């Protein structure tokens, strides 16, 4: 009997302590968690971050090309932002007040006075959105310009004061949306066809064309001469055709989207000024 007891003890395998087993499991868990955390952190750090942007945006409608349009002054950025990586989205709601305005589409011209009118547009860098003549391009060329235009630090060839007779190449350099960067001090603008001088918002009186948004009939685009029905000037390109139906006190939602990440880096409801 003693022999069997000794034999039984001799064949018994020594067991690992339960405490040591728990400690090993904890160590393995901590190592796995550290590996997963490091991997996830690498993914997050590898993603492109969106820059920050601060702007002062103004939209005005005086009923004439003088004192009307869209402006945005860059107050600050976290880094220079190339406008080719941006899109500007505007949306608004008002009522139809003059369906005979020459910038309206045929569908918009079918709206009755007083009808609810939703509008806006999306402007992409280097994608043509202006279809107009003087002030945006040279006679003989059509369907090319990208608004809003830019002026300020690092920008040249912007808004020439006398576009008549100049070559197209003079307008295909810096100054178009998509061809300049946003830094502090840069101004964006979209002016109206209505001035043969090609001047921007607040252009000098006395240069009014016989057509366009010249104030002869307040708050209406006149389709004749060099501005025919369906043309789109820079203001209509940014705010959408029919923008002239907006009045002081109306609200326009303005968003700037950073295309690489899809994030809105600027968003504001802008009150229209008269």
NORPEJO-V771250 format. One record per residue. N is the residue number from 1. PHI is phi in degrees with one decimal (none if undefined). Layout:
n: <N/N>
phi: <PHI/PHI>
This chain:
n: <1/2/3/4/5/6/7/8/9/10/11/12/13/14/15/16/17/18/19/20/21/22/23/24/25/26/27/28/29/30/31/32/33/34/35/36/37/38/39/40/41/42/43/44/45/46/47/48/49/50/51/52/53/54/55/56/57/58/59/60/61/62/63/64/65/66/67/68/69/70/71/72/73/74/75/76/77/78/79/80/81/82/83/84/85/86/87/88/89/90/91/92/93/94/95/96/97/98/99/100/101/102/103/104/105/106/107/108/109/110/111/112/113/114/115/116/117/118/119/120/121/122/123/124/125/126/127/128/129/130/131/132/133/134/135/136/137/138/139/140/141/142/143/144/145/146/147/148/149/150/151/152/153/154/155/156/157/158/159/160/161/162/163/164/165/166/167/168/169/170/171/172/173/174/175/176/177/178/179/180/181/182/183/184/185/186/187/188/189/190/191/192/193/194/195/196/197/198/199/200/201/202/203/204/205/206/207/208/209/210/211/212/213/214/215/216/217/218/219/220/221/222/223/224/225/226/227/228/229/230/231/232/233/234/235/236/237/238/239/240/241/242/243/244/245/246/247/248/249/250/251/252/253/254/255/256/257/258/259/260/261/262/263/264/265/266/267/268/269/270/271/272/273/274>
phi: <none/-60.7/-63.1/-64.3/-64.1/-64.8/-64.6/-63.9/-68.4/-70.3/-89.3/-73.4/-82.2/-77.7/-90.4/-77.2/-58.9/-56.5/-64.2/-65.9/-62.0/-63.5/-63.7/-62.5/-63.5/-64.2/-60.9/-62.3/-61.9/-63.6/-63.2/-63.6/-61.9/-64.7/-65.3/-64.2/-62.4/-63.7/-67.2/-64.5/-63.2/-64.9/-65.0/-64.7/-66.7/-79.5/-74.9/-74.8/-90.7/-84.7/-72.8/-107.3/-143.9/-124.3/-139.9/-108.4/-107.7/-131.5/-129.3/-135.0/-143.5/-93.2/92.6/-143.1/-66.9/-80.4/85.2/-114.1/131.3/-122.4/-136.2/-146.4/-105.0/-78.5/-90.9/-177.1/-141.2/-78.0/-164.6/-56.8/-117.1/-71.4/-68.7/-68.4/-98.7/-121.8/-138.6/-106.4/-116.5/-119.9/-142.1/-160.5/-136.2/-149.1/-118.3/-70.7/-120.5/-154.8/-73.4/-93.5/-59.5/-74.2/-87.2/-71.9/-73.6/-61.5/-67.1/-66.1/-70.3/-86.5/-70.9/-83.3/-58.5/90.9/-69.9/-64.0/-127.3/-99.2/-145.8/137.4/-162.4/-119.9/-107.6/-113.3/-59.0/66.4/-106.4/-56.6/-135.1/-108.5/-129.8/-155.0/-108.3/-55.9/87.3/-125.2/-160.9/-90.3/-55.8/99.8/-114.8/-132.6/59.9/-152.8/169.4/-129.8/-106.2/-79.9/-81.7/-125.8/-147.8/128.7/-54.9/79.3/-118.2/-133.7/55.9/-111.3/51.0/-57.8/-76.4/-139.0/-77.2/-64.5/87.9/-82.7/-79.6/-61.3/-61.5/-66.5/-106.3/-103.2/-108.6/-68.8/118.7/-81.9/-61.6/109.6/-115.6/-145.6/-108.6/-89.0/-134.6/-57.8/99.1/-75.2/-114.5/-106.1/-150.8/-137.8/-98.9/-106.9/-77.7/166.0/-133.6/-67.2/-75.3/75.4/-71.6/-87.5/-56.3/81.3/-57.4/-68.2/-63.7/96.1/-110.6/-62.2/-79.5/-77.4/-139.5/85.5/-95.6/-99.1/88.7/-59.7/-118.9/-54.4/66.1/-139.3/-79.4/-100.3/-93.2/-166.4/60.0/-87.8/-116.6/-105.9/-52.7/93.3/-68.8/-125.5/-90.0/-58.4/-65.0/-65.9/-65.0/-83.6/-95.3/96.3/-62.2/89.0/-57.6/-65.9/-75.2/-69.1/-131.4/-54.2/101.9/-67.6/-117.3/-118.6/-81.9/-119.9/-127.2/-114.4/-104.2/-87.4/-58.5/-57.4/-111.8/78.3/-87.2/-82.5/-96.8/-150.9/-151.5/-157.2/-91.3/-98.2/-84.6/-68.1/-100.8/-88.8>
